Amino acid sequence: MTLHEKIVALYPSLTDADFNIKGTITLQNDSDGKGDYIAKWEHPTLARPTEEQLKLN
Amino acid sequence: MTQAFNLSQFANNVNSSGVAQAAGGGTGTTTSTGSGSVVLGNNPTITNPILAGSTSGNITLAVPSVAGTNTATFPASTGTVMVSGNMPAFSAYQNNGGQSIASGTYTKIIIDTKEFDTASCFNTSTYRFTPLVAGYYQLNWYTDMGAYTSRYTAFLYKNGALYKSGTSNIGNGTNTTGTGGSSIVYANGSTDYFEMYVQGNNAATTGGNSSSTYFNGAMVRSA
């Protein structure tokens, strides 16, 4: 399960627009072997998921 | 005052080291206030020349007239003369058979193989272009995303942050779709670097070969 899939599972109200260039959430992978990460989380109502929440999903 | 002579006229003023002596036998400056020409023989060797400009500040180098007049003129502005040796150009591509891109995730494109890199400015381990000559560069980036029914956009990143967007394309699920872009950017010639990222609404796999996923560019003018 990818980071994107975990976050959408946690917050089903999120849409593609939330992750696009004008969205409030940026997920990134720098192809350096460290995997996907949250580069920006500026959603006005949803809290940034904790590491614990992401592990559970 | 008009001076017109050829190299043979220097013969009596050449010392034992072969260095032409200035008038009077010293090594100082020979000055002429005239408006005429100093004519040297064919292909003279002039060591460490300093060409002083006219009162307009221009220095004009005239080549022999061939089918007309051929003149190279330096403008009255400060700058560096650019030649192929200090104008970096590179072309590199993905050669890993395809890269998995997770949905919704800005993913740096792996560009692991060079076609050419004239100034060793592209790193195939970090996939970065870091030009070491300050100036303006035309950069081009593109990647195939396969036959998907999703929106994909390829981006140019500068110093780790999104800088320029490419086209956003939506596949029809049957034919391969791709996304890319082109832009003229400034680089400071030391720390500025550029990378290519892609992001889409669904997971996809890039086309991992020289014609499908590539990043290239060249300097178009100096700083």
Interface residues (C-beta under 8 A of the other chain):
Chain A: T2 L3 H4 E5 V8 D16 F19 N20 I21 T26 L27 Q28 N29 D30 S31 D32 D36 A39
Chain B: Q99 A102 S103 G104 T105 Y106 T107 K108 I109 I110 T126 Y127 R151 T153 F155 L162 S165 Y197 Q199 N201 A203
